[in-house]
Amino acid sequence: MNLLATGGRTVPPEWIDYIGHMMDAYYFVAFTEATEAFLDHLGLGEHYRADSGCGMYTVESHLCFSRSVRAGTVLRYDSQLLGCDQKRLHVFHRMSQSPGEAIWNASWKRSGGWVMRCARRSMRSFPPAPPRRC
């Protein structure tokens, strides 16, 4: 699967620290927005949770900062499924400056997640044929 555009946003002033850079925690907030859009694309988002009582839990995440981001920067998110099995996804996200100007990568994130029964907090397999699954 190639990189899929999974959204973006303008960085709000509330996300900026005292030296004018986006705070670390907000990189994860931004990548969570990308993850939600990507899971929707795979058919494993909110509708999947509502219908099955199951959802994706992030169990590991690696974030690398490539460039500083400031208030007002327009970001875009791109995501790619790197691999999966019956119970797990391995996903790559890239955050870059929105097109229209010179593109640069602000950061990237790799994460792994499990399918979990929300009520019981127990791992389970994907349904037999979720839409757009690997």
N, CA, C and O atoms as a MOPAC input file, in Angstrom:
PM7 MOZYME 1SCF
protein

 N      0.85000 1    -1.17700 1     0.00000 1
 C      0.00000 1     0.00000 1     0.00000 1
 C      0.89300 1     1.23700 1     0.00000 1
 O      1.81100 1     1.33700 1     0.81400 1
 N      0.63400 1     2.17700 1    -0.90200 1
 C      1.36100 1     3.43500 1    -0.95700 1
 C      0.90500 1     4.34400 1     0.17300 1
 O     -0.05900 1     4.04500 1     0.87800 1
 N      1.61400 1     5.46600 1     0.33700 1
 C      1.19300 1     6.45600 1     1.32300 1
 C     -0.18500 1     6.98200 1     0.95900 1
 O     -0.46100 1     7.30000 1    -0.19800 1
 N     -1.03600 1     7.06700 1     1.95800 1
 C     -2.40200 1     7.54100 1     1.80700 1
 C     -2.53800 1     8.85700 1     2.55100 1
 O     -2.15300 1     8.94100 1     3.71800 1
 N     -3.07200 1     9.88100 1     1.91300 1
 C     -3.32700 1    11.15300 1     2.59800 1
 C     -4.37200 1    10.91500 1     3.68300 1
 O     -5.48000 1    10.46100 1     3.39500 1
 N     -4.02100 1    11.22200 1     4.92700 1
 C     -4.92300 1    10.96100 1     6.05000 1
 C     -5.22000 1    12.22700 1     6.84700 1
 O     -5.47100 1    12.16400 1     8.05100 1
 N     -5.19300 1    13.36200 1     6.18300 1
 C     -5.63300 1    14.58900 1     6.83900 1
 C     -4.52300 1    15.58500 1     7.06500 1
 O     -3.45700 1    15.53000 1     6.45300 1
 N     -4.81200 1    16.48800 1     7.95800 1
 C     -3.87400 1    17.54800 1     8.29000 1
 C     -4.57800 1    18.61700 1     9.09800 1
 O     -5.76100 1    18.49600 1     9.41600 1
 N     -3.85000 1    19.65200 1     9.42100 1
 C     -4.41400 1    20.74300 1    10.20600 1
 C     -3.42900 1    21.90900 1    10.23500 1
 O     -2.25100 1    21.76400 1     9.90800 1
 N     -3.94300 1    23.05600 1    10.63300 1
 C     -3.10000 1    24.20700 1    10.93000 1
 C     -2.74500 1    24.13800 1    12.40700 1
 O     -3.62600 1    23.96000 1    13.24900 1
 N     -1.47500 1    24.27600 1    12.72800 1
 C     -1.02200 1    24.16500 1    14.11400 1
 C     -1.53800 1    25.35700 1    14.92300 1
 O     -1.21600 1    26.50300 1    14.60900 1
 N     -2.34100 1    25.09200 1    15.96600 1
 C     -2.89700 1    26.18600 1    16.77500 1
 C     -1.86800 1    26.72300 1    17.77300 1
 O     -0.94500 1    26.00600 1    18.15900 1
 N     -2.02300 1    27.97100 1    18.18800 1
 C     -1.08900 1    28.56800 1    19.15500 1
 C     -1.00500 1    27.79700 1    20.47500 1
 O      0.03500 1    27.81500 1    21.13300 1
 N     -2.08800 1    27.12000 1    20.86600 1
 C     -2.08900 1    26.37700 1    22.13700 1
 C     -1.12000 1    25.20100 1    22.11400 1
 O     -0.77000 1    24.68000 1    23.17300 1
 N     -0.68300 1    24.77700 1    20.95000 1
 C      0.22800 1    23.63900 1    20.83500 1
 C      1.69900 1    24.05700 1    20.92900 1
 O      2.58800 1    23.21300 1    20.82400 1
 N      1.95700 1    25.34000 1    21.12300 1
 C      3.31100 1    25.88300 1    21.05600 1
 C      3.86100 1    26.13700 1    22.45900 1
 O      3.14700 1    26.61800 1    23.33900 1
 N      5.14600 1    25.80700 1    22.65600 1
 C      5.77900 1    26.00700 1    23.96000 1
 C      6.37200 1    27.41200 1    24.07600 1
 O      6.21800 1    28.24600 1    23.18400 1
 N      7.04700 1    27.64700 1    25.18500 1
 C      7.57400 1    28.98300 1    25.49200 1
 C      8.72100 1    29.41900 1    24.58500 1
 O      9.08900 1    30.59300 1    24.58900 1
 N      9.29700 1    28.49600 1    23.80500 1
 C     10.34500 1    28.90400 1    22.86100 1
 C      9.86100 1    28.91300 1    21.41300 1
 O     10.65600 1    29.05900 1    20.48400 1
 N      8.54100 1    28.75500 1    21.23200 1
 C      7.96200 1    28.90500 1    19.90400 1
 C      7.86900 1    27.64900 1    19.06100 1
 O      7.61600 1    27.73400 1    17.85900 1
 N      8.06600 1    26.48600 1    19.66100 1
 C      8.01800 1    25.22400 1    18.92500 1
 C      6.83700 1    24.38000 1    19.38800 1
 O      6.39200 1    24.50100 1    20.52900 1
 N      6.32600 1    23.51700 1    18.49400 1
 C      5.23600 1    22.62500 1    18.86000 1
 C      5.71600 1    21.67000 1    19.95200 1
 O      6.78400 1    21.07000 1    19.83600 1
 N      4.91500 1    21.53500 1    21.01600 1
 C      5.26200 1    20.65900 1    22.13700 1
 C      5.18000 1    19.19400 1    21.71400 1
 O      4.36200 1    18.81600 1    20.87500 1
 N      6.04500 1    18.38300 1    22.31300 1
 C      6.16100 1    16.95900 1    21.96100 1
 C      4.82100 1    16.23900 1    21.96400 1
 O      4.51700 1    15.49800 1    21.03000 1
 N      4.02900 1    16.44400 1    22.98700 1
 C      2.76500 1    15.71300 1    23.12600 1
 C      1.83300 1    15.96500 1    21.94700 1
 O      1.04100 1    15.09000 1    21.59700 1
 N      1.90900 1    17.13400 1    21.33100 1
 C      0.99800 1    17.44500 1    20.22700 1
 C      1.38300 1    16.75000 1    18.92300 1
 O      0.55100 1    16.62100 1    18.02600 1
 N      2.62400 1    16.30400 1    18.80800 1
 C      2.97000 1    15.45100 1    17.66900 1
 C      2.14600 1    14.16500 1    17.75100 1
 O      1.65200 1    13.66600 1    16.74000 1
 N      2.00600 1    13.63800 1    18.97000 1
 C      1.19500 1    12.42600 1    19.14500 1
 C     -0.28400 1    12.71500 1    18.89500 1
 O     -0.98500 1    11.87400 1    18.33200 1
 N     -0.76700 1    13.87900 1    19.30000 1
 C     -2.16500 1    14.25100 1    19.01600 1
 C     -2.37700 1    14.28900 1    17.50300 1
 O     -3.36200 1    13.74900 1    16.99800 1
 N     -1.45900 1    14.92400 1    16.78500 1
 C     -1.57900 1    15.01100 1    15.32900 1
 C     -1.56000 1    13.61800 1    14.70000 1
 O     -2.36000 1    13.32700 1    13.81100 1
 N     -0.65100 1    12.76000 1    15.15800 1
 C     -0.58500 1    11.41600 1    14.59900 1
 C     -1.79400 1    10.57100 1    14.99400 1
 O     -2.15900 1     9.64300 1    14.27300 1
 N     -2.41400 1    10.87800 1    16.12000 1
 C     -3.66300 1    10.20100 1    16.46800 1
 C     -4.75100 1    10.56200 1    15.46700 1
 O     -5.54500 1     9.70200 1    15.08500 1
 N     -4.80200 1    11.82200 1    15.03400 1
 C     -5.76400 1    12.21400 1    13.99100 1
 C     -5.51200 1    11.41800 1    12.71200 1
 O     -6.45400 1    10.96300 1    12.06300 1
 N     -4.23700 1    11.25200 1    12.35100 1
 C     -3.90000 1    10.46700 1    11.15700 1
 C     -4.29600 1     9.00600 1    11.34400 1
 O     -4.80600 1     8.37500 1    10.41800 1
 N     -4.06300 1     8.46900 1    12.53600 1
 C     -4.42200 1     7.07500 1    12.81200 1
 C     -5.91900 1     6.85300 1    12.68500 1
 O     -6.35200 1     5.87500 1    12.07700 1
 N     -6.71200 1     7.75000 1    13.25200 1
 C     -8.17000 1     7.61600 1    13.17200 1
 C     -8.64000 1     7.61200 1    11.72000 1
 O     -9.48400 1     6.79700 1    11.34700 1
 N     -8.10400 1     8.51200 1    10.90200 1
 C     -8.48100 1     8.56300 1     9.48200 1
 C     -8.05100 1     7.28500 1     8.75800 1
 O     -8.78300 1     6.76400 1     7.91600 1
 N     -6.85700 1     6.78500 1     9.09200 1
 C     -6.35600 1     5.57400 1     8.45600 1
 C     -7.20100 1     4.36400 1     8.83900 1
 O     -7.52800 1     3.54300 1     7.98200 1
 N     -7.55800 1     4.24600 1    10.12000 1
 C     -8.41400 1     3.14200 1    10.55100 1
 C     -9.78100 1     3.21000 1     9.87900 1
 O    -10.33600 1     2.17600 1     9.50800 1
 N    -10.33000 1     4.41300 1     9.71800 1
 C    -11.59300 1     4.56500 1     8.98500 1
 C    -11.43500 1     4.03500 1     7.55900 1
 O    -12.30800 1     3.33000 1     7.05400 1
 N    -10.32000 1     4.37700 1     6.91700 1
 C    -10.06400 1     3.92800 1     5.54600 1
 C    -10.01000 1     2.39500 1     5.47100 1
 O    -10.48700 1     1.79900 1     4.50500 1
 N     -9.43000 1     1.77100 1     6.48800 1
 C     -9.32800 1     0.30900 1     6.51000 1
 C    -10.61900 1    -0.38100 1     6.92700 1
 O    -10.72700 1    -1.60500 1     6.84800 1
 N    -11.60400 1     0.40800 1     7.37400 1
 C    -12.84800 1    -0.18100 1     7.86900 1
 C    -12.74200 1    -0.63100 1     9.31200 1
 O    -13.52900 1    -1.46400 1     9.76200 1
 N    -11.77000 1    -0.08700 1    10.05000 1
 C    -11.53200 1    -0.48300 1    11.43800 1
 C    -11.68100 1     0.69100 1    12.40800 1
 O    -11.13100 1     0.66400 1    13.50900 1
 N    -12.41500 1     1.70400 1    12.00300 1
 C    -12.58600 1     2.90100 1    12.81600 1
 C    -13.78800 1     2.83400 1    13.73800 1
 O    -14.12000 1     1.77400 1    14.26900 1
 N    -14.43300 1     3.96300 1    13.92300 1
 C    -15.54900 1     4.09900 1    14.86000 1
 C    -16.71100 1     3.16300 1    14.52200 1
 O    -17.30900 1     2.58000 1    15.42600 1
 N    -17.03600 1     3.01000 1    13.24700 1
 C    -18.14100 1     2.10600 1    12.87800 1
 C    -17.81400 1     0.65400 1    13.23900 1
 O    -18.68300 1    -0.09000 1    13.69400 1
 N    -16.57100 1     0.26200 1    13.03500 1
 C    -16.14500 1    -1.08100 1    13.41200 1
 C    -16.31400 1    -1.28200 1    14.92200 1
 O    -16.81600 1    -2.31800 1    15.35800 1
 N    -15.89500 1    -0.28900 1    15.72000 1
 C    -16.03100 1    -0.38700 1    17.16300 1
 C    -17.49100 1    -0.47600 1    17.57500 1
 O    -17.85500 1    -1.29100 1    18.42300 1
 N    -18.33000 1     0.36600 1    16.97300 1
 C    -19.75300 1     0.36700 1    17.30600 1
 C    -20.41500 1    -0.96600 1    16.93800 1
 O    -21.24400 1    -1.47400 1    17.69400 1
 N    -20.05400 1    -1.53100 1    15.78700 1
 C    -20.67200 1    -2.78100 1    15.32000 1
 C    -20.13200 1    -4.02300 1    16.02100 1
 O    -20.87900 1    -4.97300 1    16.25600 1
 N    -18.85100 1    -4.02600 1    16.35500 1
 C    -18.21600 1    -5.24800 1    16.86300 1
 C    -17.89400 1    -5.21400 1    18.35300 1
 O    -17.66200 1    -6.25300 1    18.97000 1
 N    -17.88100 1    -4.00300 1    18.92800 1
 C    -17.44400 1    -3.88400 1    20.32100 1
 C    -15.94200 1    -4.00300 1    20.46800 1
 O    -15.43400 1    -4.16700 1    21.57700 1
 N    -15.22600 1    -3.92300 1    19.35700 1
 C    -13.76400 1    -4.04700 1    19.36600 1
 C    -13.13900 1    -2.78800 1    18.78600 1
 O    -13.77700 1    -2.05600 1    18.02900 1
 N    -11.90500 1    -2.54800 1    19.14400 1
 C    -11.19100 1    -1.39500 1    18.61900 1
 C     -9.70100 1    -1.64300 1    18.63400 1
 O     -9.23000 1    -2.62900 1    19.20000 1
 N     -8.96900 1    -0.75400 1    18.01900 1
 C     -7.51200 1    -0.86600 1    17.94700 1
 C     -6.88800 1    -0.15100 1    19.14000 1
 O     -7.26400 1     0.97300 1    19.47400 1
 N     -5.94000 1    -0.81200 1    19.77100 1
 C     -5.17100 1    -0.24100 1    20.87000 1
 C     -3.72300 1    -0.12100 1    20.41600 1
 O     -3.16000 1    -1.08200 1    19.89200 1
 N     -3.11600 1     1.03200 1    20.60700 1
 C     -1.70100 1     1.19000 1    20.30600 1
 C     -0.90500 1     0.55300 1    21.43200 1
 O     -1.12600 1     0.85700 1    22.60500 1
 N      0.01900 1    -0.33100 1    21.07800 1
 C      0.82800 1    -0.99400 1    22.08800 1
 C      2.29500 1    -0.58100 1    22.02900 1
 O      3.05100 1    -0.81300 1    22.97200 1
 N      2.68900 1     0.02700 1    20.92300 1
 C      4.06600 1     0.49000 1    20.79500 1
 C      4.08300 1     1.61500 1    19.78000 1
 O      3.36400 1     1.57700 1    18.78200 1
 N      4.91100 1     2.61700 1    20.04000 1
 C      4.96700 1     3.76000 1    19.14600 1
 C      6.36300 1     4.37000 1    19.19700 1
 O      6.94400 1     4.52800 1    20.27100 1
 N      6.89500 1     4.71300 1    18.02000 1
 C      8.20900 1     5.34300 1    17.91800 1
 C      8.04800 1     6.63500 1    17.12100 1
 O      7.56300 1     6.61400 1    15.99000 1
 N      8.45000 1     7.74700 1    17.70600 1
 C      8.28200 1     9.06200 1    17.07900 1
 C      9.65000 1     9.69900 1    16.88700 1
 O     10.44900 1     9.75700 1    17.82100 1
 N      9.91600 1    10.17200 1    15.68800 1
 C     11.15800 1    10.87700 1    15.38900 1
 C     10.82600 1    12.29300 1    14.93300 1
 O      9.92400 1    12.51100 1    14.12500 1
 N     11.57700 1    13.24800 1    15.46900 1
 C     11.38400 1    14.65600 1    15.13100 1
 C     12.43300 1    15.04700 1    14.10100 1
 O     13.63100 1    14.95000 1    14.36400 1
 N     11.98800 1    15.48700 1    12.93600 1
 C     12.91100 1    15.85200 1    11.86900 1
 C     13.08600 1    17.36300 1    11.74100 1
 O     14.12300 1    17.83800 1    11.27800 1
 N     12.07800 1    18.10300 1    12.14900 1
 C     12.11100 1    19.55100 1    11.97900 1
 C     11.15100 1    20.19200 1    12.96400 1
 O     10.13600 1    19.60500 1    13.33800 1
 N     11.48600 1    21.40100 1    13.37500 1
 C     10.63600 1    22.14000 1    14.29600 1
 C      9.37100 1    22.61600 1    13.58500 1
 O      9.40200 1    22.95400 1    12.40100 1
 N      8.26900 1    22.63600 1    14.31300 1
 C      6.99500 1    23.11700 1    13.77800 1
 C      6.53200 1    24.29300 1    14.63100 1
 O      6.63100 1    24.25700 1    15.85800 1
 N      6.03400 1    25.31700 1    13.98600 1
 C      5.60900 1    26.53800 1    14.68400 1
 C      4.11700 1    26.78800 1    14.47000 1
 O      3.49400 1    26.19400 1    13.59000 1
 N      3.56600 1    27.66400 1    15.27900 1
 C      2.14200 1    28.01600 1    15.17000 1
 C      1.83400 1    28.50200 1    13.75400 1
 O      2.62600 1    29.22500 1    13.14900 1
 N      0.68300 1    28.09900 1    13.24000 1
 C      0.24400 1    28.52400 1    11.91700 1
 C      0.74400 1    27.65600 1    10.77900 1
 O      0.28300 1    27.80200 1     9.64600 1
 N      1.67700 1    26.75300 1    11.05400 1
 C      2.15900 1    25.85000 1    10.00900 1
 C      1.01100 1    24.93900 1     9.57600 1
 O      0.30100 1    24.38300 1    10.41500 1
 N      0.83400 1    24.79100 1     8.26800 1
 C     -0.19200 1    23.88300 1     7.74600 1
 C      0.47700 1    22.54100 1     7.52000 1
 O      1.39900 1    22.41100 1     6.71400 1
 N     -0.01100 1    21.54100 1     8.25200 1
 C      0.55300 1    20.19400 1     8.18700 1
 C     -0.31300 1    19.28200 1     7.34300 1
 O     -1.51500 1    19.50300 1     7.19500 1
 N      0.30800 1    18.26100 1     6.79500 1
 C     -0.44100 1    17.17800 1     6.15400 1
 C      0.07600 1    15.86600 1     6.71100 1
 O      1.24900 1    15.73600 1     7.06100 1
 N     -0.83000 1    14.89300 1     6.78700 1
 C     -0.48800 1    13.56800 1     7.28600 1
 C     -0.63700 1    12.56800 1     6.14600 1
 O     -1.58900 1    12.62300 1     5.36800 1
 N      0.31800 1    11.66000 1     6.06600 1
 C      0.26100 1    10.54700 1     5.12800 1
 C      0.54800 1     9.27600 1     5.91500 1
 O      1.37200 1     9.27800 1     6.82900 1
 N     -0.12800 1     8.20000 1     5.56200 1
 C     -0.01200 1     6.95400 1     6.31700 1
 C      0.15100 1     5.77200 1     5.37800 1
 O     -0.25700 1     5.81100 1     4.21700 1
 N      0.76400 1     4.71300 1     5.91500 1
 C      0.99500 1     3.50200 1     5.13000 1
 C      0.93500 1     2.28700 1     6.04600 1
 O      1.47900 1     2.29900 1     7.15000 1
 N      0.27700 1     1.25400 1     5.58000 1
 C      0.25200 1    -0.01600 1     6.28600 1
 C      1.53100 1    -0.77300 1     5.92900 1
 O      1.73800 1    -1.12800 1     4.76900 1
 N      2.38200 1    -1.01900 1     6.91400 1
 C      3.63800 1    -1.72700 1     6.67700 1
 C      3.47200 1    -3.24100 1     6.76200 1
 O      4.21400 1    -3.98900 1     6.12500 1
 N      2.50100 1    -3.68900 1     7.54700 1
 C      2.28000 1    -5.11400 1     7.68600 1
 C      1.14800 1    -5.38600 1     8.65300 1
 O      0.71500 1    -4.50300 1     9.39300 1
 N      0.67700 1    -6.62000 1     8.63600 1
 C     -0.37600 1    -7.00100 1     9.55900 1
 C     -0.44100 1    -8.51400 1     9.64800 1
 O      0.09400 1    -9.23100 1     8.80300 1
 N     -1.10600 1    -8.97700 1    10.68700 1
 C     -1.45000 1   -10.38700 1    10.79900 1
 C     -2.88600 1   -10.44100 1    11.30900 1
 O     -3.60800 1    -9.45100 1    11.19100 1
 N     -3.31600 1   -11.55100 1    11.86200 1
 C     -4.70800 1   -11.71100 1    12.27600 1
 C     -5.11900 1   -10.78800 1    13.42000 1
 O     -6.31300 1   -10.55700 1    13.61300 1
 N     -4.16900 1   -10.25700 1    14.18100 1
 C     -4.52000 1    -9.46500 1    15.36000 1
 C     -3.80600 1    -8.12900 1    15.44900 1
 O     -4.10800 1    -7.33800 1    16.34400 1
 N     -2.86800 1    -7.85000 1    14.55100 1
 C     -2.03500 1    -6.66000 1    14.68700 1
 C     -1.88400 1    -5.90000 1    13.37700 1
 O     -1.96400 1    -6.47100 1    12.28900 1
 N     -1.66300 1    -4.59400 1    13.51300 1
 C     -1.29800 1    -3.72500 1    12.39700 1
 C      0.03700 1    -3.06800 1    12.71800 1
 O      0.32300 1    -2.77000 1    13.87800 1
 N      0.84800 1    -2.84200 1    11.70400 1
 C      2.08700 1    -2.08700 1    11.83000 1
 C      1.96400 1    -0.92800 1    10.84100 1
 O      1.91800 1    -1.14300 1     9.63000 1
 N      1.91100 1     0.29900 1    11.35700 1
 C      1.55700 1     1.47600 1    10.55600 1
 C      2.67400 1     2.51800 1    10.59800 1
 O      3.32500 1     2.70400 1    11.62500 1
 N      2.88200 1     3.18700 1     9.47700 1
 C      3.81900 1     4.30800 1     9.36700 1
 C      3.01700 1     5.56600 1     9.07100 1
 O      2.13400 1     5.55600 1     8.21300 1
 N      3.32100 1     6.65100 1     9.78000 1
 C      2.72400 1     7.96400 1     9.50800 1
 C      3.83600 1     8.96100 1     9.24100 1
 O      4.90700 1     8.88600 1     9.84300 1
 N      3.57900 1     9.89500 1     8.33700 1
 C      4.51100 1    10.98500 1     8.06100 1
 C      3.77000 1    12.30000 1     8.21900 1
 O      2.64400 1    12.44300 1     7.74100 1
 N      4.38700 1    13.25000 1     8.87800 1
 C      3.84600 1    14.60300 1     9.01100 1
 C      4.75600 1    15.52900 1     8.21200 1
 O      5.96900 1    15.54300 1     8.42100 1
 N      4.17600 1    16.29500 1     7.30600 1
 C      4.96600 1    17.21900 1     6.49800 1
 C      4.21100 1    18.52300 1     6.33500 1
 O      3.03100 1    18.63700 1     6.66600 1
 N      4.93500 1    19.50200 1     5.81300 1
 C      4.28800 1    20.77000 1     5.51100 1
 C      3.33900 1    20.55000 1     4.34900 1
 O      3.64700 1    19.80800 1     3.41700 1
 N      2.18900 1    21.19400 1     4.40600 1
 C      1.18500 1    21.01600 1     3.37200 1
 C      1.71400 1    21.46600 1     2.01400 1
 O      2.54100 1    22.37600 1     1.94500 1
 N      1.24700 1    20.84000 1     0.93100 1
 C      1.68200 1    21.22900 1    -0.40900 1
 C      1.40500 1    22.69900 1    -0.70000 1
 O      0.56800 1    23.33400 1    -0.05700 1
 N      2.11600 1    23.21300 1    -1.66800 1
 C      1.97000 1    24.60900 1    -2.03700 1
 C      3.24100 1    25.37000 1    -1.72000 1
 O      3.49300 1    26.43700 1    -2.28200 1
 N      4.03100 1    24.83000 1    -0.83200 1
 C      5.34400 1    25.38700 1    -0.50900 1
 C      6.33800 1    24.23200 1    -0.58300 1
 O      5.96500 1    23.09600 1    -0.87700 1
 N      7.59800 1    24.53500 1    -0.31300 1
 C      8.59000 1    23.45800 1    -0.29400 1
 C      8.17600 1    22.43800 1     0.76500 1
 O      7.89000 1    22.80100 1     1.90600 1
 N      8.14500 1    21.16800 1     0.38300 1
 C      7.70600 1    20.12400 1     1.31300 1
 C      8.90100 1    19.65300 1     2.14000 1
 O      9.98300 1    19.40600 1     1.60700 1
 N      8.69100 1    19.53500 1     3.42400 1
 C      9.67600 1    18.97500 1     4.34200 1
 C      8.96800 1    18.07400 1     5.32300 1
 O      7.78700 1    18.26800 1     5.61400 1
 N      9.67500 1    17.09800 1     5.83000 1
 C      9.11200 1    16.19700 1     6.82600 1
 C      9.36000 1    16.76900 1     8.20600 1
 O     10.50200 1    17.03700 1     8.57900 1
 N      8.28400 1    16.95600 1     8.96800 1
 C      8.41900 1    17.43600 1    10.33700 1
 C      8.75200 1    16.28500 1    11.26200 1
 O      9.58700 1    16.42700 1    12.15600 1
 N      8.11700 1    15.15600 1    11.06000 1
 C      8.37900 1    13.98600 1    11.89000 1
 C      7.72200 1    12.77900 1    11.25500 1
 O      6.95700 1    12.89100 1    10.29700 1
 N      8.03600 1    11.63500 1    11.80600 1
 C      7.38700 1    10.40100 1    11.37700 1
 C      7.19300 1     9.51800 1    12.59100 1
 O      7.85600 1     9.67400 1    13.61500 1
 N      6.27000 1     8.59000 1    12.44900 1
 C      5.91300 1     7.71000 1    13.56300 1
 C      5.63000 1     6.32400 1    13.02700 1
 O      4.95000 1     6.17000 1    12.01200 1
 N      6.15300 1     5.31100 1    13.70700 1
 C      5.80200 1     3.91900 1    13.44000 1
 C      5.10700 1     3.40300 1    14.67600 1
 O      5.54400 1     3.66300 1    15.79800 1
 N      4.04500 1     2.68600 1    14.48100 1
 C      3.34200 1     2.15500 1    15.64700 1
 C      2.75700 1     0.78700 1    15.33000 1
 O      2.54600 1     0.41900 1    14.17500 1
 N      2.50800 1     0.06500 1    16.38800 1
 C      1.86600 1    -1.23200 1    16.28200 1
 C      0.63700 1    -1.24600 1    17.16900 1
 O      0.63500 1    -0.66300 1    18.25300 1
 N     -0.40200 1    -1.91100 1    16.70600 1
 C     -1.62200 1    -1.96200 1    17.49500 1
 C     -2.26400 1    -3.32700 1    17.42700 1
 O     -2.02800 1    -4.09700 1    16.49600 1
 N     -3.07000 1    -3.61600 1    18.41500 1
 C     -3.80800 1    -4.86400 1    18.50300 1
 C     -5.28100 1    -4.60500 1    18.40000 1
 O     -5.75200 1    -3.52300 1    18.75100 1
 N     -6.02700 1    -5.59400 1    17.91600 1
 C     -7.48700 1    -5.55000 1    17.96900 1
 C     -7.89400 1    -6.03800 1    19.35200 1
 O     -7.49700 1    -7.12500 1    19.77100 1
 N     -8.67600 1    -5.24500 1    20.05600 1
 C     -9.08400 1    -5.58500 1    21.42200 1
 C    -10.59600 1    -5.53900 1    21.55500 1
 O    -11.25200 1    -4.70300 1    20.93500 1
 N    -11.15400 1    -6.43900 1    22.36600 1
 C    -12.55900 1    -6.35500 1    22.78400 1
 C    -12.61300 1    -5.24500 1    23.81900 1
 O    -11.99600 1    -5.35600 1    24.87800 1
 N    -13.33600 1    -4.18900 1    23.52900 1
 C    -13.32700 1    -3.00700 1    24.39200 1
 C    -13.85500 1    -3.29900 1    25.79000 1
 O    -13.26800 1    -2.84000 1    26.76900 1
 N    -14.92700 1    -4.03700 1    25.90700 1
 C    -15.53400 1    -4.28900 1    27.21800 1
 C    -14.65700 1    -5.18000 1    28.08700 1
 O    -14.57200 1    -4.96900 1    29.29700 1
 N    -14.00900 1    -6.16600 1    27.49200 1
 C    -13.22300 1    -7.14500 1    28.26400 1
 C    -11.73400 1    -6.82300 1    28.30900 1
 O    -11.00100 1    -7.40100 1    29.11200 1
 N    -11.28200 1    -5.91200 1    27.45900 1
 C     -9.86400 1    -5.58800 1    27.34100 1
 C     -9.03100 1    -6.82900 1    27.01500 1
 O     -7.96100 1    -7.04300 1    27.58500 1
 N     -9.54100 1    -7.63900 1    26.09000 1
 C     -8.82700 1    -8.84300 1    25.68300 1
 C     -8.58600 1    -8.80900 1    24.17600 1
 O     -9.39000 1    -8.26500 1    23.41900 1
 N     -7.47900 1    -9.39400 1    23.75800 1
 C     -7.11100 1    -9.40300 1    22.34800 1
 C     -7.98600 1   -10.37300 1    21.56900 1
 O     -8.41300 1   -11.39800 1    22.09900 1
 N     -8.25200 1   -10.04500 1    20.30400 1
 C     -9.01800 1   -10.92700 1    19.43000 1
 C     -8.52200 1   -10.77700 1    18.00800 1
 O     -7.70200 1    -9.90400 1    17.72400 1
 N     -9.00600 1   -11.61300 1    17.11400 1
 C     -8.63200 1   -11.53400 1    15.70700 1
 C     -9.52000 1   -10.53900 1    14.98100 1
 O    -10.59900 1   -10.18100 1    15.45400 1
 N     -9.04100 1   -10.09500 1    13.81200 1
 C     -9.86600 1    -9.27100 1    12.94700 1
 C    -11.07500 1   -10.08100 1    12.51000 1
 O    -11.02300 1   -11.31100 1    12.51200 1
 N    -12.15700 1    -9.42100 1    12.13600 1
 C    -13.29600 1   -10.15300 1    11.57900 1
 C    -12.87000 1   -10.81900 1    10.26600 1
 O    -11.86100 1   -10.43500 1     9.67500 1
 N    -13.64000 1   -11.82200 1     9.80700 1
 C    -13.25000 1   -12.56800 1     8.60900 1
 C    -12.95100 1   -11.71100 1     7.38500 1
 O    -12.01700 1   -12.02300 1     6.64700 1
 N    -13.70100 1   -10.65500 1     7.14400 1
 C    -13.48600 1    -9.85700 1     5.94100 1
 C    -13.76000 1    -8.38400 1     6.17500 1
 O    -14.71500 1    -7.85300 1     5.60800 1
 N    -12.95600 1    -7.69400 1     6.99200 1
 C    -13.19000 1    -6.25800 1     7.13700 1
 C    -12.85100 1    -5.55600 1     5.83300 1
 O    -11.95800 1    -5.99800 1     5.11000 1
 N    -13.53400 1    -4.48900 1     5.52400 1
 C    -13.24600 1    -3.77100 1     4.27900 1
 C    -11.81200 1    -3.26700 1     4.23600 1
 O    -11.27800 1    -2.81400 1     5.24800 1
 N    -11.19100 1    -3.34400 1     3.06800 1
 C     -9.87400 1    -2.78900 1     2.79300 1
 C     -8.79600 1    -3.26600 1     3.76500 1
 O     -7.87700 1    -2.51300 1     4.08800 1
 N     -8.89900 1    -4.46700 1     4.21400 1
 C     -7.87000 1    -5.01600 1     5.10400 1
 C     -6.69500 1    -5.51300 1     4.28600 1
 O     -6.82800 1    -5.73800 1     3.08300 1
 N     -5.54500 1    -5.68700 1     4.92400 1
 C     -4.35500 1    -6.13700 1     4.17500 1
 C     -4.50100 1    -7.57600 1     3.71100 1
 O     -3.59800 1    -8.11300 1     3.07000 1

